[in-house]
Amino acid sequence: MKRVMKILGMMALSTGAGLGGASASPGSFMDQPRLEILEPAAANCTGRTAVCMSPGAKNTVMVPPSTSATPARSASADAVPRFSRERPKVVSTRGAKYDDSVPWTVQMSATLRQPAYSGNVVFVVYDRNEARAASHHEVAAVWQGAVVSGKKLTARLTLSPEDGFRPDHTYRIRVVQIIKGKEVRLADGDLRLM
């Protein structure tokens, strides 16, 4: 918790977001090639605060839920969207193998818990396979991007193995804004990488 709050506090102080509304210039804290804020799209999400995940590029495909569910698997585990990469084969002297540098590209569309203010939002990514990650705010990635005010948000996320994202891991993506020094949670969504 302290580490994430320290990072978010540094972002707020360095960009002036702590002075009132949510404001900062994207990229003022770090370069963010892994996040692209898109025009809010109509999503087929259900519920008042729904988050939908879909493939965000040709290199990523959605994997259907497993038909051979074991009793140990819960229905909620099958409800998490799963994504696989279209990985080209690389031929080497040791034979053909897959190029593991290809990232997963996912589009996230959300109906927010409350309207976002114009300015920056922060995307915090937790590895759900790490038992302490969310409860101790141990993050896999933190990105920020500028949005317009509103109740809808659409973003394209690039999850690269070079950044530590791994297959067979489930990740929670949390979208927050820092408003008057407080973390306001706007949306949460899970996805599994295959």
TIZALUM-413718 format. One line per field, with one value per atom (N, C-alpha, C, O): residue in one letter; atom name; x, y, z. Coordinates in Angstrom, 1 decimal. Atoms other than C-alpha are relative to their C-alpha. Layout:
BEGIN
aa = c(A:...) $
at = c(CA:...) $
c1 = c(X:...) $
c2 = c(Y:...) $
c3 = c(Z:...) $
This chain:
BEGIN
aa = c(M:M:M:M:K:K:K:K:R:R:R:R:V:V:V:V:M:M:M:M:K:K:K:K:I:I:I:I:L:L:L:L:G:G:G:G:M:M:M:M:M:M:M:M:A:A:A:A:L:L:L:L:S:S:S:S:T:T:T:T:G:G:G:G:A:A:A:A:G:G:G:G:L:L:L:L:G:G:G:G:G:G:G:G:A:A:A:A:S:S:S:S:A:A:A:A:S:S:S:S:P:P:P:P:G:G:G:G:S:S:S:S:F:F:F:F:M:M:M:M:D:D:D:D:Q:Q:Q:Q:P:P:P:P:R:R:R:R:L:L:L:L:E:E:E:E:I:I:I:I:L:L:L:L:E:E:E:E:P:P:P:P:A:A:A:A:A:A:A:A:A:A:A:A:N:N:N:N:C:C:C:C:T:T:T:T:G:G:G:G:R:R:R:R:T:T:T:T:A:A:A:A:V:V:V:V:C:C:C:C:M:M:M:M:S:S:S:S:P:P:P:P:G:G:G:G:A:A:A:A:K:K:K:K:N:N:N:N:T:T:T:T:V:V:V:V:M:M:M:M:V:V:V:V:P:P:P:P:P:P:P:P:S:S:S:S:T:T:T:T:S:S:S:S:A:A:A:A:T:T:T:T:P:P:P:P:A:A:A:A:R:R:R:R:S:S:S:S:A:A:A:A:S:S:S:S:A:A:A:A:D:D:D:D:A:A:A:A:V:V:V:V:P:P:P:P:R:R:R:R:F:F:F:F:S:S:S:S:R:R:R:R:E:E:E:E:R:R:R:R:P:P:P:P:K:K:K:K:V:V:V:V:V:V:V:V:S:S:S:S:T:T:T:T:R:R:R:R:G:G:G:G:A:A:A:A:K:K:K:K:Y:Y:Y:Y:D:D:D:D:D:D:D:D:S:S:S:S:V:V:V:V:P:P:P:P:W:W:W:W:T:T:T:T:V:V:V:V:Q:Q:Q:Q:M:M:M:M:S:S:S:S:A:A:A:A:T:T:T:T:L:L:L:L:R:R:R:R:Q:Q:Q:Q:P:P:P:P:A:A:A:A:Y:Y:Y:Y:S:S:S:S:G:G:G:G:N:N:N:N:V:V:V:V:V:V:V:V:F:F:F:F:V:V:V:V:V:V:V:V:Y:Y:Y:Y:D:D:D:D:R:R:R:R:N:N:N:N:E:E:E:E:A:A:A:A:R:R:R:R:A:A:A:A:A:A:A:A:S:S:S:S:H:H:H:H:H:H:H:H:E:E:E:E:V:V:V:V:A:A:A:A:A:A:A:A:V:V:V:V:W:W:W:W:Q:Q:Q:Q:G:G:G:G:A:A:A:A:V:V:V:V:V:V:V:V:S:S:S:S:G:G:G:G:K:K:K:K:K:K:K:K:L:L:L:L:T:T:T:T:A:A:A:A:R:R:R:R:L:L:L:L:T:T:T:T:L:L:L:L:S:S:S:S:P:P:P:P:E:E:E:E:D:D:D:D:G:G:G:G:F:F:F:F:R:R:R:R:P:P:P:P:D:D:D:D:H:H:H:H:T:T:T:T:Y:Y:Y:Y:R:R:R:R:I:I:I:I:R:R:R:R:V:V:V:V:V:V:V:V:Q:Q:Q:Q:I:I:I:I:I:I:I:I:K:K:K:K:G:G:G:G:K:K:K:K:E:E:E:E:V:V:V:V:R:R:R:R:L:L:L:L:A:A:A:A:D:D:D:D:G:G:G:G:D:D:D:D:L:L:L:L:R:R:R:R:L:L:L:L:M:M:M:M) $
at = c(N:CA:C:O:N:CA:C:O:N:CA:C:O:N:CA:C:O:N:CA:C:O:N:CA:C:O:N:CA:C:O:N:CA:C:O:N:CA:C:O:N:CA:C:O:N:CA:C:O:N:CA:C:O:N:CA:C:O:N:CA:C:O:N:CA:C:O:N:CA:C:O:N:CA:C:O:N:CA:C:O:N:CA:C:O:N:CA:C:O:N:CA:C:O:N:CA:C:O:N:CA:C:O:N:CA:C:O:N:CA:C:O:N:CA:C:O:N:CA:C:O:N:CA:C:O:N:CA:C:O:N:CA:C:O:N:CA:C:O:N:CA:C:O:N:CA:C:O:N:CA:C:O:N:CA:C:O:N:CA:C:O:N:CA:C:O:N:CA:C:O:N:CA:C:O:N:CA:C:O:N:CA:C:O:N:CA:C:O:N:CA:C:O:N:CA:C:O:N:CA:C:O:N:CA:C:O:N:CA:C:O:N:CA:C:O:N:CA:C:O:N:CA:C:O:N:CA:C:O:N:CA:C:O:N:CA:C:O:N:CA:C:O:N:CA:C:O:N:CA:C:O:N:CA:C:O:N:CA:C:O:N:CA:C:O:N:CA:C:O:N:CA:C:O:N:CA:C:O:N:CA:C:O:N:CA:C:O:N:CA:C:O:N:CA:C:O:N:CA:C:O:N:CA:C:O:N:CA:C:O:N:CA:C:O:N:CA:C:O:N:CA:C:O:N:CA:C:O:N:CA:C:O:N:CA:C:O:N:CA:C:O:N:CA:C:O:N:CA:C:O:N:CA:C:O:N:CA:C:O:N:CA:C:O:N:CA:C:O:N:CA:C:O:N:CA:C:O:N:CA:C:O:N:CA:C:O:N:CA:C:O:N:CA:C:O:N:CA:C:O:N:CA:C:O:N:CA:C:O:N:CA:C:O:N:CA:C:O:N:CA:C:O:N:CA:C:O:N:CA:C:O:N:CA:C:O:N:CA:C:O:N:CA:C:O:N:CA:C:O:N:CA:C:O:N:CA:C:O:N:CA:C:O:N:CA:C:O:N:CA:C:O:N:CA:C:O:N:CA:C:O:N:CA:C:O:N:CA:C:O:N:CA:C:O:N:CA:C:O:N:CA:C:O:N:CA:C:O:N:CA:C:O:N:CA:C:O:N:CA:C:O:N:CA:C:O:N:CA:C:O:N:CA:C:O:N:CA:C:O:N:CA:C:O:N:CA:C:O:N:CA:C:O:N:CA:C:O:N:CA:C:O:N:CA:C:O:N:CA:C:O:N:CA:C:O:N:CA:C:O:N:CA:C:O:N:CA:C:O:N:CA:C:O:N:CA:C:O:N:CA:C:O:N:CA:C:O:N:CA:C:O:N:CA:C:O:N:CA:C:O:N:CA:C:O:N:CA:C:O:N:CA:C:O:N:CA:C:O:N:CA:C:O:N:CA:C:O:N:CA:C:O:N:CA:C:O:N:CA:C:O:N:CA:C:O:N:CA:C:O:N:CA:C:O:N:CA:C:O:N:CA:C:O:N:CA:C:O:N:CA:C:O:N:CA:C:O:N:CA:C:O:N:CA:C:O:N:CA:C:O:N:CA:C:O:N:CA:C:O:N:CA:C:O:N:CA:C:O:N:CA:C:O:N:CA:C:O:N:CA:C:O:N:CA:C:O:N:CA:C:O:N:CA:C:O:N:CA:C:O:N:CA:C:O:N:CA:C:O:N:CA:C:O:N:CA:C:O:N:CA:C:O:N:CA:C:O:N:CA:C:O:N:CA:C:O:N:CA:C:O:N:CA:C:O:N:CA:C:O:N:CA:C:O:N:CA:C:O:N:CA:C:O:N:CA:C:O:N:CA:C:O:N:CA:C:O:N:CA:C:O:N:CA:C:O:N:CA:C:O:N:CA:C:O:N:CA:C:O:N:CA:C:O:N:CA:C:O:N:CA:C:O) $
c1 = c(0.8:0.0:0.9:0.6:-0.9:2.8:0.7:0.8:-0.8:4.7:-0.9:-0.4:0.9:1.7:-0.4:-0.4:0.4:0.6:1.2:1.0:-1.2:4.2:0.2:0.5:-0.1:4.3:-1.1:-0.8:1.1:0.9:0.1:-0.2:-0.3:1.8:1.1:0.9:-1.1:5.0:-0.6:-0.3:0.6:2.9:-0.8:-0.8:0.9:0.4:0.8:0.5:-0.8:3.0:0.8:1.0:-0.8:5.2:-0.8:-0.3:0.8:2.3:-1.1:-1.8:1.0:0.1:-1.4:-2.3:1.3:-2.8:-0.5:-1.8:0.5:-3.0:-0.6:-1.0:0.6:-4.2:-1.5:-2.0:1.5:-7.8:-0.5:-0.7:0.5:-9.0:1.0:2.1:-1.0:-7.3:0.7:0.1:-0.7:-4.7:1.5:2.1:-1.4:-1.3:0.2:-0.7:-0.3:0.4:0.5:1.4:-0.4:0.7:1.5:2.0:-1.4:4.3:0.9:2.1:-0.9:5.5:0.6:1.7:-0.6:6.2:0.9:2.0:-0.8:7.4:-0.6:-1.8:0.5:7.0:-1.0:-0.7:1.0:3.9:-0.4:-1.5:0.3:4.0:-1.0:-1.5:0.8:1.9:-1.5:-2.3:1.4:-1.4:-0.4:0.3:0.5:-3.5:-1.5:-2.3:1.4:-6.8:-0.7:-0.2:0.8:-9.4:-1.3:-1.7:1.3:-12.7:-0.9:-0.8:0.9:-15.3:-0.8:-1.5:0.8:-16.9:-1.2:-1.1:1.2:-20.3:0.5:0.8:-0.4:-19.5:-1.2:-2.2:1.1:-21.7:0.2:-0.1:-0.2:-21.0:-1.4:-2.2:1.2:-23.7:0.3:1.4:-0.2:-24.2:0.3:0.8:-0.2:-23.9:1.5:1.9:-1.4:-20.1:0.8:1.6:-0.6:-19.1:1.3:1.5:-1.3:-15.7:0.0:-0.2:-0.1:-15.4:1.5:2.1:-1.3:-12.1:-0.2:-1.0:0.0:-11.6:1.4:2.2:-1.3:-8.6:0.1:-0.8:-0.2:-7.0:0.8:1.1:-0.8:-4.9:0.0:-0.5:0.0:-4.4:0.8:0.6:-0.9:-1.7:-0.6:0.0:0.7:-4.2:-1.3:-2.1:1.3:-7.1:-0.6:0.1:0.7:-9.7:-0.2:-0.5:0.1:-9.7:-1.3:-1.6:1.2:-13.0:0.2:1.2:-0.1:-13.7:0.2:-0.3:-0.3:-12.5:-1.3:-2.2:1.2:-15.2:0.2:-0.8:-0.3:-13.5:0.3:1.4:-0.2:-14.0:0.1:-0.8:-0.2:-12.8:-0.8:-1.1:0.8:-14.8:0.7:0.1:-0.7:-12.0:-0.1:0.1:0.1:-12.5:-1.4:-2.4:1.2:-15.1:-0.6:0.1:0.6:-17.6:0.6:0.6:-0.6:-16.0:1.3:1.7:-1.3:-12.6:-0.3:0.5:0.3:-14.3:-0.5:-0.5:0.6:-15.9:1.1:0.9:-1.1:-12.4:0.4:0.7:-0.4:-11.7:1.5:2.4:-1.4:-8.6:0.5:-0.3:-0.5:-6.3:1.3:2.2:-1.2:-3.6:0.6:0.0:-0.7:-1.0:0.2:0.3:-0.3:-0.5:1.5:2.0:-1.4:3.2:0.7:0.4:-0.7:5.3:1.1:1.8:-1.1:7.7:1.3:1.3:-1.4:11.4:0.8:0.8:-0.8:13.6:1.4:2.0:-1.4:17.0:0.7:0.1:-0.8:19.7:-0.6:-0.3:0.6:17.8:-1.4:-2.1:1.3:14.6:-0.9:-0.5:1.0:11.4:-0.5:-0.7:0.6:10.2:-0.7:-0.6:0.8:7.8:0.8:1.6:-0.6:8.9:-0.8:-1.9:0.7:8.1:0.0:-0.4:0.0:8.7:-1.3:-1.5:1.3:5.2:-0.9:-1.1:0.9:2.9:-1.4:-1.8:1.4:-0.7:-0.6:-0.1:0.6:-2.8:-1.5:-2.2:1.4:-6.2:-0.7:-0.1:0.8:-8.9:-1.0:-1.7:0.8:-10.7:-1.0:-0.7:1.1:-14.1:-0.7:-1.0:0.6:-15.7:-1.1:-1.0:0.9:-18.7:0.5:0.5:-0.7:-17.1:-1.0:-2.2:0.7:-18.3:-0.6:-1.7:0.5:-18.6:0.7:1.7:-0.6:-17.8:1.4:1.8:-1.4:-14.1:0.0:-0.8:-0.3:-12.8:0.9:1.6:-1.0:-11.0:1.4:1.6:-1.4:-7.3:0.5:0.1:-0.7:-5.2:-0.8:-1.4:0.4:-6.3:1.2:2.1:-1.2:-3.9:-0.5:-1.5:0.3:-4.0:1.0:2.2:-0.9:-2.6:-0.3:-1.5:0.1:-2.0:0.6:1.7:-0.4:-1.8:0.1:-0.8:-0.1:-0.7:-0.8:-0.4:0.9:-3.5:0.6:0.2:-0.7:-1.2:0.9:1.3:-0.8:0.9:-1.0:-1.7:1.0:-1.0:-0.1:-1.2:0.0:0.0:-0.2:-0.2:-0.1:-0.1:-1.1:-0.7:1.0:-3.5:-0.1:-0.3:0.2:-3.7:1.2:1.0:-1.1:-0.2:0.4:1.5:-0.2:-0.4:1.4:2.1:-1.2:2.5:-0.4:-1.1:0.5:2.0:0.9:2.1:-0.7:3.0:0.4:1.4:-0.3:2.7:-0.9:-2.0:0.7:1.5:0.1:1.2:0.0:0.5:-1.0:-1.9:1.0:-1.3:-0.3:0.5:0.5:-3.3:-1.0:-1.7:1.0:-5.5:-1.3:-1.4:1.3:-9.2:-0.9:-0.5:1.0:-12.2:-1.0:-1.1:1.0:-14.9:-1.1:-1.5:1.0:-17.5:-0.1:0.8:0.2:-18.8:0.5:0.4:-0.5:-17.3:1.5:2.0:-1.4:-13.7:0.4:-0.1:-0.5:-12.0:1.5:1.9:-1.4:-8.3:0.6:0.0:-0.7:-5.9:1.3:2.1:-1.1:-3.3:0.9:0.4:-1.0:-0.1:0.7:1.5:-0.6:1.1:1.1:0.9:-1.2:4.6:0.7:0.9:-0.9:6.7:1.3:1.8:-1.2:9.6:-0.3:0.7:0.3:7.7:-0.4:-0.8:0.3:7.2:-1.3:-1.6:1.2:3.8:0.2:1.0:-0.3:3.6:-1.3:-2.4:1.2:1.3:-0.4:0.4:0.6:-0.9:-0.1:0.0:0.2:-1.2:-1.3:-1.6:1.2:-4.4:0.4:1.1:-0.3:-4.1:-1.2:-2.2:1.1:-6.4:0.5:1.6:-0.3:-6.5:-0.9:-2.2:0.8:-7.7:0.3:1.4:-0.1:-8.4:-0.4:-1.5:0.2:-8.1:0.3:1.0:-0.4:-7.9:0.4:-0.2:-0.4:-6.2:-0.8:-0.5:0.8:-8.7:0.2:-0.2:-0.3:-7.7:0.7:0.5:-0.9:-5.1:-0.5:0.2:0.6:-7.4:-0.1:-0.3:0.2:-7.4:-1.4:-2.1:1.4:-10.8:0.0:0.5:0.1:-11.4:-1.1:-2.3:1.0:-13.2:-0.5:-1.7:0.3:-13.1:1.0:2.2:-0.8:-11.7:-0.4:-1.6:0.3:-11.4:1.2:2.3:-1.0:-9.6:0.2:-0.8:-0.2:-8.0:1.0:1.9:-1.0:-6.0:0.8:0.2:-0.9:-3.0:0.3:0.7:-0.2:-2.5:1.2:1.6) $
c2 = c(-1.2:0.0:1.2:2.2:-1.2:2.4:0.3:1.4:-0.1:1.7:0.6:1.6:-0.6:2.4:1.4:2.3:-1.4:5.4:1.0:2.1:-0.8:6.7:0.4:1.5:-0.3:6.3:0.9:1.9:-0.8:7.8:1.4:2.4:-1.3:10.7:0.7:1.9:-0.7:11.4:0.5:1.6:-0.4:11.5:1.2:2.2:-1.1:13.8:1.3:2.4:-1.2:16.2:0.5:1.7:-0.4:16.2:0.6:1.4:-0.6:17.1:0.9:1.5:-0.9:19.2:-0.5:0.3:0.6:16.8:0.1:0.1:-0.1:17.2:1.4:1.6:-1.3:20.8:0.1:1.2:-0.1:20.0:-1.1:-2.2:1.0:18.1:-1.0:-1.0:1.0:15.4:0.6:0.8:-0.6:17.0:-0.3:-0.4:0.2:16.2:-0.3:-0.6:0.3:15.8:-1.5:-1.8:1.4:12.1:0.0:0.8:0.2:11.0:0.9:0.8:-0.8:13.5:-0.8:-0.4:0.8:10.7:-1.1:-1.3:1.0:8.0:-0.2:0.2:0.3:7.0:-1.1:-2.1:1.0:5.0:-0.6:-0.4:0.6:3.0:-1.1:-1.6:1.1:0.3:0.3:-0.6:-0.4:2.3:1.0:1.9:-0.9:4.0:0.2:-0.7:-0.4:5.8:0.2:1.0:-0.1:5.4:0.7:1.0:-0.5:7.0:-1.0:-2.2:1.0:5.4:-0.8:-0.1:0.8:2.5:-0.6:-0.9:0.7:0.9:-1.4:-2.1:1.3:-2.3:-0.9:-0.3:0.9:-5.3:-0.6:-1.7:0.3:-5.3:0.0:0.8:0.0:-6.1:0.6:0.4:-0.5:-4.4:1.5:2.1:-1.5:-0.8:0.4:1.4:-0.3:-1.0:-1.1:-1.7:1.1:-3.5:0.3:1.4:-0.1:-4.1:-1.2:-2.3:1.0:-5.9:0.0:1.0:0.2:-7.3:-0.6:-1.6:0.6:-8.1:0.2:1.0:-0.1:-8.6:1.4:2.0:-1.4:-5.2:0.1:1.2:0.0:-6.2:-1.4:-2.4:1.2:-9.0:-1.1:-2.3:0.9:-10.6:-0.7:-1.6:0.6:-11.5:-0.5:0.1:0.7:-13.9:-0.3:-0.6:0.4:-14.6:-1.6:-2.2:1.4:-18.2:-0.4:0.2:0.3:-19.8:-0.8:-1.4:0.7:-21.2:-1.5:-2.1:1.5:-24.8:-0.7:-0.4:0.8:-27.4:-1.1:-1.7:1.1:-29.9:0.6:0.4:-0.6:-28.1:-1.0:-2.0:1.0:-30.0:0.6:1.8:-0.5:-29.8:1.0:1.8:-1.0:-27.8:1.4:2.4:-1.3:-25.0:0.6:-0.1:-0.6:-22.5:0.7:0.9:-0.7:-20.8:1.3:1.8:-1.3:-17.5:0.0:0.9:0.2:-18.8:-0.1:0.4:0.2:-19.7:1.3:1.6:-1.3:-16.2:1.0:2.0:-0.9:-14.5:-0.2:-1.3:0.1:-13.7:-0.4:0.0:0.5:-15.5:0.4:0.3:-0.5:-14.3:-0.7:-1.0:0.6:-16.0:0.9:1.7:-0.7:-14.6:-0.8:-2.0:0.6:-15.3:0.2:1.2:-0.2:-16.0:-0.7:-1.9:0.7:-16.6:-0.9:-0.7:1.0:-19.5:0.6:1.2:-0.4:-18.8:-1.2:-2.1:1.2:-21.3:0.3:1.3:-0.1:-21.8:-1.3:-2.3:1.2:-24.4:-1.1:-2.3:1.0:-26.1:-0.4:-1.1:0.4:-26.4:1.3:2.4:-1.1:-24.3:0.2:-0.7:-0.3:-22.5:1.3:2.0:-1.2:-19.7:1.3:1.2:-1.3:-16.0:0.5:0.8:-0.3:-15.2:1.5:2.0:-1.5:-11.4:0.7:1.9:-0.6:-10.9:0.3:-0.6:-0.3:-9.1:-0.4:-0.7:0.1:-9.6:1.5:2.3:-1.3:-6.6:-0.1:-0.9:0.1:-6.2:1.3:2.3:-1.3:-3.6:-0.2:-1.2:0.0:-2.8:1.1:2.3:-0.9:-1.1:-0.1:-1.2:0.0:0.0:1.0:2.1:-1.0:1.6:0.3:-0.6:-0.3:3.4:0.1:0.3:-0.1:3.3:1.4:1.6:-1.4:7.1:0.7:0.2:-0.7:9.6:0.4:0.9:-0.5:10.3:1.5:2.0:-1.4:13.9:0.0:-0.9:-0.2:15.2:0.1:0.8:0.0:14.6:-1.4:-2.2:1.3:11.6:-1.0:-0.8:1.2:8.1:-0.8:-0.8:0.9:5.6:-1.5:-1.8:1.4:1.9:-0.7:-0.7:0.7:-0.3:-1.5:-1.9:1.4:-4.0:-0.9:-0.7:0.9:-6.7:-1.4:-1.8:1.4:-10.3:-0.8:-0.9:0.7:-12.4:-1.3:-1.9:1.2:-15.4:0.2:-0.8:-0.3:-13.7:0.3:1.3:0.0:-14.2:1.4:1.8:-1.2:-10.9:1.2:2.4:-1.1:-8.7:1.1:2.2:-1.0:-6.9:0.5:1.7:-0.4:-6.9:0.8:1.7:-0.8:-5.4:1.0:1.6:-0.9:-3.3:-0.2:0.7:0.3:-5.1:-0.1:-1.0:-0.1:-4.1:-0.6:-0.7:0.5:-5.6:1.1:1.1:-1.2:-2.3:1.1:0.9:-1.2:1.2:0.9:1.3:-0.9:3.4:1.1:1.0:-1.1:6.8:0.5:0.4:-0.5:8.3:1.1:1.1:-1.1:11.4:-0.4:-1.1:0.3:11.0:1.3:2.3:-1.1:13.3:-0.4:-1.6:0.4:13.4:-0.8:-0.7:0.8:10.8:-1.3:-1.6:1.3:7.4:-1.2:-2.3:1.1:5.3:0.2:1.4:0.0:4.4:-1.1:-2.3:1.0:2.5:0.2:1.3:-0.1:1.7:-1.3:-2.3:1.1:-0.5:-0.2:0.7:0.3:-2.2:-1.0:-2.0:0.9:-3.9:-0.7:0.0:0.7:-6.6:-0.8:-1.9:0.6:-7.6:-0.9:-0.6:0.8:-10.5:0.7:0.4:-0.8:-8.0:0.8:1.2:-0.8:-6.1:-0.9:-0.5:0.9:-9.3:-0.7:-1.5:0.7:-10.4:-1.4:-1.7:1.4:-14.2:-0.8:-0.5:0.9:-16.9:-0.7:-0.9:0.7:-18.8:0.8:0.2:-0.9:-15.8:0.8:1.2:-0.8:-13.9:1.4:1.5:-1.4:-10.1:0.8:0.7:-0.9:-7.6:1.4:1.9:-1.3:-4.2:1.0:0.8:-0.9:-1.4:1.4:1.8:-1.3:2.1:1.0:0.9:-1.0:5.0:1.4:1.6:-1.4:8.8:0.4:0.0:-0.6:10.8:1.3:2.3:-1.1:13.4:0.6:0.0:-0.7:15.9:-0.9:-0.9:0.9:13.5:-1.3:-2.1:1.3:10.5:-0.9:-0.4:0.9:7.4:-0.4:-0.9:0.3:7.0:-1.1:-0.9:1.2:3.6:0.1:0.3:-0.2:3.8:-1.3:-1.5:1.3:0.2:-1.0:-0.7:1.2:-3.3:-1.0:-1.3:1.1:-6.1:-1.0:-0.6:1.0:-9.4:-0.6:-0.5:0.7:-11.2:-1.1:-0.9:1.1:-14.4:-0.1:-0.1:0.2:-14.7:-1.4:-2.1:1.4:-18.0:-0.1:-1.1) $
c3 = c(0.0:0.0:0.0:-0.8:-0.1:1.0:-1.3:-1.8:1.2:-2.2:-1.1:-1.8:1.0:-4.5:0.3:-0.6:-0.4:-2.6:-0.2:-0.5:0.2:-2.7:-1.5:-1.9:1.4:-6.5:-0.5:-1.2:0.4:-6.9:0.5:-0.1:-0.6:-4.5:-0.8:-1.0:0.8:-6.5:-1.3:-1.8:1.2:-9.7:0.2:-0.6:-0.2:-8.2:0.3:-0.2:-0.3:-6.7:-1.2:-1.4:1.1:-9.8:-1.1:-1.9:1.1:-12.1:0.5:-0.4:-0.5:-9.9:0.2:0.4:-0.2:-9.6:1.4:1.6:-1.3:-5.9:0.4:1.5:-0.3:-6.2:-0.1:0.2:0.2:-6.9:-0.8:-0.3:0.9:-9.9:-0.4:0.2:0.5:-11.8:-1.2:-2.3:1.2:-14.0:0.0:1.1:0.3:-15.4:-1.4:-2.1:1.4:-18.7:-0.1:0.6:0.1:-19.8:-0.4:-1.2:0.3:-19.9:0.9:0.8:-0.8:-17.3:1.1:1.6:-1.0:-14.9:-0.6:-0.1:0.7:-17.3:-1.3:-1.6:1.4:-20.9:0.1:0.8:-0.1:-21.4:-1.3:-1.8:1.2:-24.6:0.1:-0.9:-0.2:-23.1:0.2:0.4:-0.2:-22.7:-1.0:-1.3:1.0:-25.3:0.4:0.4:-0.3:-24.2:-1.3:-2.2:1.3:-27.0:0.3:1.4:-0.1:-27.7:0.7:0.3:-0.7:-25.3:-1.1:-1.9:0.9:-27.2:0.7:1.9:-0.6:-26.7:0.2:-0.8:-0.3:-25.0:0.4:0.8:-0.4:-24.5:1.4:1.7:-1.4:-20.8:0.7:0.3:-0.8:-18.3:1.4:1.9:-1.3:-15.0:0.0:-1.0:-0.1:-13.8:0.0:-0.6:-0.1:-13.2:-0.7:-0.1:0.7:-15.8:-0.7:-1.2:0.7:-17.4:-1.0:-0.6:1.0:-20.7:-0.6:-0.7:0.6:-22.2:-1.3:-1.5:1.3:-25.8:-0.7:-0.2:0.7:-28.2:-0.5:-1.0:0.5:-29.0:-1.2:-1.7:1.3:-32.0:-0.6:0.1:0.7:-34.5:0.7:0.5:-0.6:-32.4:1.2:1.8:-1.2:-29.6:-0.3:-1.0:0.2:-29.6:1.3:2.3:-1.2:-27.0:0.0:-1.1:-0.1:-25.8:0.7:1.8:-0.6:-25.1:1.4:1.6:-1.2:-21.6:-0.2:-1.2:0.0:-20.9:0.1:0.9:-0.1:-21.6:1.0:1.4:-1.0:-19.3:1.3:1.8:-1.3:-16.1:1.1:1.1:-1.1:-13.1:1.2:1.3:-1.1:-9.8:0.8:1.5:-0.8:-8.2:-0.6:0.1:0.6:-10.7:0.3:0.3:-0.3:-9.8:-1.3:-2.2:1.1:-12.1:-0.3:-1.4:0.1:-11.4:-0.8:-1.5:0.7:-12.7:-1.5:-2.3:1.4:-16.0:-0.6:-1.8:0.4:-16.2:-0.4:-1.0:0.3:-16.4:-1.5:-1.9:1.4:-20.1:-0.1:0.6:0.2:-21.4:-1.4:-2.4:1.3:-24.1:-0.3:0.6:0.5:-26.2:-1.1:-1.7:1.0:-28.5:-1.3:-1.2:1.3:-32.2:-0.1:-0.4:0.0:-31.9:-1.2:-1.4:1.2:-35.0:0.5:1.5:-0.3:-35.1:-0.5:-1.5:0.4:-35.2:-0.2:0.7:0.3:-36.8:0.4:0.0:-0.4:-35.2:-0.2:-0.7:0.2:-35.2:0.9:0.7:-0.9:-32.4:-0.3:0.4:0.4:-34.3:0.1:0.4:0.0:-34.5:1.5:2.2:-1.3:-31.4:-0.1:-1.1:0.1:-30.6:0.5:1.4:-0.4:-30.4:1.2:1.1:-1.2:-26.8:0.3:1.3:-0.2:-27.3:-0.4:-0.2:0.5:-28.8:1.2:2.0:-1.2:-26.3:-0.3:-1.4:0.0:-25.5:-0.2:0.6:0.2:-26.7:0.3:-0.4:-0.5:-24.9:0.0:0.4:-0.1:-25.2:1.2:1.3:-1.2:-21.9:-0.2:-0.4:0.1:-22.1:1.4:1.8:-1.3:-18.8:0.2:-0.4:-0.5:-17.3:1.4:2.2:-1.2:-14.4:1.2:1.1:-1.3:-10.7:0.2:0.7:0.0:-10.9:-1.1:-1.6:1.1:-13.6:0.3:1.4:-0.1:-14.2:-0.2:-1.0:0.3:-14.1:-1.2:-1.4:1.1:-17.1:0.6:1.6:-0.6:-16.5:-0.1:-0.9:0.0:-15.7:0.8:1.8:-0.7:-14.7:0.1:-0.7:-0.3:-13.3:-0.2:0.5:0.1:-14.4:0.8:0.6:-0.9:-11.7:-0.3:-0.2:0.4:-12.7:1.1:1.5:-1.0:-10.0:-0.6:-1.4:0.4:-10.6:1.1:2.2:-0.9:-9.0:0.4:1.4:-0.4:-8.9:1.2:1.9:-1.2:-6.3:1.2:1.1:-1.1:-3.0:0.6:1.0:-0.8:-1.4:-0.9:-0.4:0.9:-4.5:0.2:0.5:-0.2:-4.2:1.4:1.7:-1.4:-0.4:0.5:1.4:-0.4:-0.1:-1.0:-0.9:1.1:-3.3:-0.6:-0.9:0.7:-4.9:-1.5:-1.9:1.3:-8.5:-1.1:-0.9:1.1:-11.8:-1.0:-1.7:0.9:-13.7:0.5:1.1:-0.2:-13.3:-1.2:-1.6:1.1:-16.2:0.2:1.0:0.0:-16.6:-1.4:-2.3:1.3:-19.4:0.3:1.3:-0.1:-20.0:-0.5:-1.6:0.4:-20.2:0.0:0.7:-0.1:-20.7:1.1:1.4:-1.1:-18.0:-0.6:-1.8:0.5:-18.3:0.8:1.6:-0.7:-17.1:-0.8:-0.3:0.9:-20.0:-0.2:-0.3:0.3:-20.6:-0.9:-0.6:0.8:-23.3:-0.2:-0.5:0.1:-23.4:-0.6:-0.5:0.6:-25.3:0.9:1.0:-0.8:-23.1:-0.6:-1.2:0.6:-24.3:1.2:1.9:-1.1:-21.8:-0.6:-1.2:0.6:-22.8:1.0:2.1:-0.9:-21.5:0.4:1.4:-0.3:-21.6:1.3:2.0:-1.2:-18.8:1.2:2.2:-1.1:-16.7:-0.1:0.8:0.1:-17.9:-0.5:-1.4:0.3:-18.1:-0.3:0.2:0.2:-19.5:1.2:2.1:-1.1:-17.2:1.3:2.4:-1.1:-14.9:-0.2:-1.3:0.0:-14.0:0.5:1.6:-0.4:-13.7:0.3:-0.4:-0.3:-12.1:-0.4:-0.1:0.5:-13.8:0.8:0.7:-0.8:-11.5:-0.6:-0.8:0.5:-12.8:1.1:1.7:-1.1:-10.3:-0.5:-1.4:0.2:-10.2:1.4:2.4:-1.2:-7.5:0.1:-0.7:-0.1:-6.4:1.4:2.4:-1.3:-3.7:0.9:2.1:-0.8:-2.5:0.4:1.1:-0.3:-2.3:-1.3:-2.4:1.1:-4.5:-0.2:0.7:0.3:-6.1:-1.1:-2.2:0.9:-7.7:-0.9:-0.5:1.1:-11.0:-0.6:-0.9:0.6:-12.3:0.3:0.6:-0.1:-11.8:-1.0:-1.2:0.9:-14.3:0.0:0.2:0.1:-14.5:-1.4:-2.2:1.2:-17.4:0.3:1.2:-0.2:-17.8:-1.3:-2.4:1.2:-20.2:-0.2:0.7:0.3:-22.0:-0.9:-1.3) $
